[in-house]
């Protein structure tokens, strides 16, 4: 089996990707998308989204990060892919899964799933620009408003040269509302001759087992479930999903504390002061699904606006910002 770390625009940035891959081994991760719309982007645009490109395309834990492109113009996407491969990324991925209205209004992401022929032309153009040996993958949903074109879209991407496909088992209209329709992943996997991974609503070992059983595929991409439970992938690898193992949340929280400290330091140094507290709160909001300690910390910082107040709250909860040096 392969475990993949999902791209999550506005949530899983390079800093969080770094700490999550320190906590768990993943086969690869995918970056947030780089929006391509009519211009040839400079290299700094790719490095801004995936600073791992400055370190061989890998996180500090040596997990390769494939860079994701989003757009609707086959020629422009191909030109940018050719420009991107000059930086030797571990892989190039295409985004046909983003359901955000702003993105969709500009003909990007999941809205293109009504146009299988366009998906084929995009994939074929980018395939011609990405050299053999550089993995070329795509992520899609089941459709825009329904699943009527799901199989056709997957076949179009495969025919265009995509080597692997991640299927988020919901439509654009579904957004992130449960359930995920994993049975559709099975239908897609049966219809294409490339590896298919399932994605959506995997929050626990039990979810992972059901996902694999209903989808019939071995590979799973973890998204918000990995953010809410940073050691989920490690438990899946250790126990093979044979059954729900006893989870020592206190021990995991102790292991998570220096990673929280590291994430906060990087967010604080990278972002303007008014924005950095929100990034930590966003992660804590998901962590409190599994960790009572995160619930207590989240309540303490919920109304906080200044970084110095975040520092003080972390110290009160036994998490010192100096726990790990920034270069660690």
C-alpha positions in Angstrom: 0.0 0.0 0.0 1.0 3.6 -0.5 0.0 6.5 1.8 -0.1 9.9 0.2 -0.4 13.4 1.8 -3.0 15.5 0.1 -2.8 19.1 -1.2 -5.1 21.3 0.8 -5.3 24.9 -0.4 -5.2 27.3 2.5 -4.5 24.6 5.1 -1.6 22.4 4.4 1.2 24.7 3.4 4.9 23.9 3.3 5.4 24.5 7.0 2.6 22.1 8.0 3.7 19.6 5.3 7.1 19.6 7.0 5.9 18.8 10.5 3.4 16.2 9.3 6.0 14.3 7.3 8.3 14.4 10.4 5.5 12.7 12.3 4.7 10.1 9.7 6.3 8.4 6.7 4.4 9.1 3.4 5.2 7.8 0.0 4.8 11.3 -1.4 3.0 14.6 -0.8 1.4 17.0 -3.2 1.8 20.8 -2.9 -0.9 23.4 -2.9 -1.7 24.4 -6.5 0.1 27.0 -8.6 -2.5 28.8 -10.6 -1.6 29.1 -14.3 -3.6 31.7 -16.3 -2.1 33.0 -19.5 1.5 33.8 -18.5 4.8 31.9 -18.1 5.5 32.0 -14.4 9.0 32.7 -13.0 10.7 29.9 -11.0 10.1 31.9 -7.8 6.3 31.2 -8.1 6.9 27.4 -7.9 9.4 27.8 -5.1 7.0 29.9 -3.1 4.4 27.2 -3.1 7.0 24.4 -2.7 10.1 25.6 -1.0 11.2 22.0 -1.0 12.4 22.6 -4.5 15.4 24.2 -2.9 16.2 20.9 -1.2 15.8 18.3 -3.9 12.0 18.5 -3.8 11.8 16.8 -0.5 10.7 17.7 3.0 13.2 17.6 5.9 12.0 14.0 6.5 12.9 13.1 2.8 9.3 12.8 1.6 9.1 13.9 -2.1 6.7 16.7 -2.9 5.0 16.8 -6.3 4.1 20.2 -7.4 0.5 20.8 -8.5 -0.6 23.0 -11.4 -4.1 24.4 -11.9 -5.6 26.0 -15.0 -7.6 25.4 -18.2 -5.3 26.4 -21.1 -3.5 23.3 -22.4 -0.8 25.3 -24.1 -0.1 27.6 -21.2 -0.1 24.7 -18.7 2.4 22.8 -20.9 4.7 25.8 -21.1 4.6 26.2 -17.4 5.2 22.5 -16.8 8.2 22.7 -19.1 9.5 25.6 -17.1 8.8 23.8 -13.8 10.7 20.7 -14.7 13.8 22.8 -15.0 13.7 22.8 -11.2 13.7 19.0 -11.1 10.5 18.4 -9.1 9.8 14.9 -7.8 6.6 15.0 -9.9 4.0 17.1 -11.6 0.4 16.9 -10.6 -2.8 18.5 -12.2 -5.7 19.8 -10.2 -9.2 18.9 -11.2 -10.5 18.7 -7.7 -10.6 22.2 -6.1 -14.3 23.1 -5.5 -13.7 26.7 -4.4 -16.1 29.1 -6.2 -13.4 31.7 -6.8 -11.2 29.1 -8.5 -14.1 27.6 -10.4 -15.3 31.0 -11.7 -11.9 31.3 -13.4 -12.2 27.9 -15.0 -9.9 26.0 -12.7 -10.2 22.9 -10.6 -13.3 20.7 -10.4 -15.5 22.8 -12.7 -13.6 21.4 -15.7 -15.0 17.9 -15.0 -17.9 18.8 -17.3 -15.4 18.8 -20.2 -13.7 15.5 -20.6 -12.3 16.5 -24.0 -10.6 19.5 -22.4 -9.1 17.3 -19.7 -7.6 15.1 -22.4 -6.1 18.0 -24.2 -4.6 19.4 -21.0 -3.2 16.0 -20.0 -1.7 15.4 -23.4 -0.1 18.8 -23.7 1.4 18.6 -20.2 2.5 15.0 -20.8 4.5 16.2 -23.9 6.3 18.8 -21.7 7.1 16.5 -18.7 10.0 14.2 -19.5 9.8 10.4 -19.0 11.0 9.5 -15.5 9.3 12.5 -13.9 6.0 11.2 -12.3 2.9 12.8 -13.9 -0.3 12.5 -12.0 -3.7 14.2 -11.5 -6.3 14.6 -8.8 -10.0 14.7 -9.7 -13.4 14.7 -8.1 -16.4 12.6 -9.3 -17.9 15.4 -11.3 -19.4 18.9 -11.0 -23.0 18.3 -9.9 -23.2 14.5 -10.4 -21.2 11.5 -11.3 -22.4 11.0 -14.9 -19.0 11.9 -16.4 -16.7 10.5 -13.7 -15.5 7.5 -15.6 -15.2 9.4 -18.9 -13.0 12.1 -17.2 -10.7 9.5 -15.7 -10.4 7.8 -19.1 -9.6 11.1 -20.7 -6.8 11.8 -18.3 -5.4 8.3 -18.7 -5.6 8.6 -22.5 -3.8 11.9 -22.2 -0.8 10.4 -20.5 -1.5 10.8 -16.8 0.4 8.0 -15.0 -1.6 7.9 -11.8 -4.9 9.3 -10.5 -6.1 10.3 -7.1 -9.9 10.4 -6.9 -11.6 12.5 -4.2 -14.8 10.6 -3.9 -17.2 13.5 -3.9 -18.5 15.9 -6.5 -17.8 19.6 -6.6 -21.3 20.3 -5.4 -20.7 17.9 -2.4 -17.8 20.1 -1.3 -16.5 18.5 1.9 -19.8 17.1 3.2 -19.8 13.5 4.1 -20.1 10.8 3.0 -17.4 10.1 0.4 -18.6 7.8 -2.3 -15.7 5.3 -2.4 -17.6 2.8 -4.6 -17.1 5.3 -7.4 -13.3 4.9 -7.0 -13.7 1.2 -7.7 -15.7 2.0 -10.9 -13.0 4.4 -12.1 -10.2 2.0 -11.2 -11.8 -0.7 -13.3 -12.1 1.6 -16.3 -8.5 2.8 -16.5 -5.1 1.0 -16.8 -3.2 3.4 -14.4 -2.9 3.3 -10.6 -5.7 4.9 -8.8 -5.7 6.1 -5.2 -8.8 6.9 -3.0 -9.3 10.2 -1.1 -11.9 11.6 1.1 -13.3 11.1 4.6 -10.5 9.0 6.0 -10.2 10.1 9.6 -9.3 6.8 11.4 -8.1 3.3 10.9 -11.7 2.1 10.6 -12.4 4.7 7.8 -9.2 3.5 6.0 -10.3 -0.1 6.1 -13.8 0.8 4.8 -12.3 3.0 2.1 -10.0 0.2 0.8 -12.8 -2.3 1.0 -15.3 -0.2 -0.9 -12.9 1.3 -3.4 -11.0 -1.9 -4.1 -7.7 0.1 -4.3 -4.7 -0.2 -2.0 -3.4 3.4 -2.1 -5.1 6.1 -0.1 -4.4 9.8 0.1 -5.0 11.4 3.5 -6.2 14.9 3.8 -7.8 16.6 6.8 -7.7 13.3 8.6 -3.9 13.5 8.6 -4.0 17.1 9.9 -6.4 16.1 12.7 -4.5 13.0 13.6 -0.8 13.5 12.7 0.2 9.9 13.6 -2.6 8.2 11.7 -0.4 7.2 8.8 2.2 5.8 11.2 -0.3 3.6 12.9 -1.6 2.4 9.5 1.9 1.3 8.5 2.6 -0.3 11.9 -0.6 -2.3 12.1 -1.5 -2.7 8.5 -5.1 -1.7 9.3 -5.7 -5.1 10.8 -7.8 -3.6 13.6 -8.1 -0.6 15.7 -5.1 -0.4 18.0 -5.0 1.2 21.4 -4.0 4.8 21.0 -2.2 6.6 23.7 -3.2 10.1 23.0 -1.2 11.5 26.0 2.0 10.0 24.5 1.2 11.3 21.1 0.5 14.8 22.4 3.9 14.8 24.1 5.4 13.8 20.8 3.4 16.5 19.0 4.4 19.4 21.2 7.8 20.1 19.7 6.2 19.9 16.2 3.5 22.4 17.2 6.3 24.7 18.5 8.2 24.3 15.3 5.2 25.0 13.1 4.3 28.1 15.2 7.8 29.5 14.9 7.9 29.1 11.1 4.4 30.5 10.7 5.3 33.5 12.8 8.6 34.2 10.9 7.0 33.7 7.5 3.7 35.5 7.8 2.8 39.0 8.9 1.9 39.2 12.6 -1.9 39.7 12.0 -2.0 36.4 10.0 0.3 34.0 11.8 -2.0 33.2 14.9 -4.8 32.1 12.5 -2.6 29.4 11.0 -1.9 27.8 14.4 -5.6 28.1 15.4 -6.6 26.4 12.2 -4.5 23.4 13.0 -5.5 23.3 16.6 -9.2 23.4 15.5 -8.7 20.1 13.7 -6.4 18.5 16.3 -9.1 18.9 19.0 -11.1 16.2 17.3 -8.6 13.7 18.8 -6.6 15.5 21.5 -8.3 17.0 24.6 -5.1 19.0 25.2 -5.6 20.7 21.8 -9.1 21.6 22.8 -7.9 23.3 25.9 -5.1 25.2 24.0 -7.6 26.2 21.3 -9.9 27.7 23.8 -7.0 29.6 25.3 -5.9 31.1 22.0 -9.2 31.4 20.2 -9.6 35.2 20.8 -5.8 35.9 20.7 -4.6 38.2 18.0 -1.0 39.0 18.8 2.0 36.6 18.4 3.3 37.4 21.8 0.0 36.2 23.3 0.3 32.9 21.4 3.8 32.6 22.8 2.5 33.1 26.3 -0.3 30.6 25.8 2.0 27.9 24.5 4.2 28.3 27.5 1.2 28.0 29.8 0.4 24.7 28.2 4.0 23.4 28.5 4.9 24.1 24.8 7.9 26.4 24.5 8.6 28.0 21.1 12.3 27.2 21.7 11.7 23.4 22.0 13.2 22.9 18.5 15.7 25.2 16.8 14.3 26.6 13.5 16.8 24.8 11.4 15.9 21.4 12.8 
